[in-house]
Amino acid sequence: MSRDELLEALRRMMPETGSLACLGCGYEHRCSTHGCAICREAIALIEQLSAELERGDAT
């Protein structure tokens, strides 16, 4: 799976907040109308790390 495919899959999963997979995850209090907190954080981290790699900033 490519980075872009992974990001797209995570974005499709975000609206599923409140499903059985979410029960008791420990982060459900941070979910909102913008979707799953874990998916949002994963997307942000992947995008940040990708940008750093493209700039050559990664350590």
C-alpha positions in Angstrom: 0.0 0.0 0.0 1.4 3.4 -0.9 1.5 6.4 1.4 -1.3 8.0 -0.6 -3.5 4.9 -0.5 -2.9 4.7 3.3 -3.9 8.3 3.8 -7.0 7.9 1.7 -8.0 4.7 3.6 -7.6 6.6 6.9 -9.7 9.5 5.7 -12.4 7.1 4.7 -12.4 5.5 8.2 -12.6 8.8 10.1 -16.4 9.1 9.9 -16.8 5.7 11.5 -16.4 7.2 15.0 -18.7 5.4 17.4 -18.5 2.0 15.8 -17.7 -1.1 17.7 -14.0 -0.7 17.0 -14.1 2.6 18.8 -15.6 1.4 22.0 -13.0 1.8 24.8 -10.1 2.9 22.6 -9.2 5.5 25.2 -9.3 8.4 22.7 -13.0 8.5 22.0 -13.3 11.7 24.1 -11.2 13.5 21.5 -13.3 12.5 18.5 -15.6 15.1 17.0 -17.6 15.9 13.9 -14.2 15.8 12.1 -14.0 12.0 12.8 -11.8 9.6 14.7 -9.0 11.2 16.8 -6.6 8.4 16.1 -7.1 8.6 12.3 -6.7 12.4 12.4 -3.5 12.1 14.4 -2.1 9.3 12.1 -2.9 11.4 9.0 -1.2 14.5 10.4 1.9 12.5 11.4 2.2 10.7 8.0 1.9 14.1 6.2 4.4 15.7 8.5 7.0 12.9 8.1 6.4 12.8 4.3 7.0 16.6 4.1 10.2 16.3 6.2 11.5 13.4 3.9 10.8 15.5 0.8 12.7 18.5 2.3 15.5 16.2 3.6 14.8 17.2 7.2 14.3 13.6 8.5 16.8 12.4 11.0 
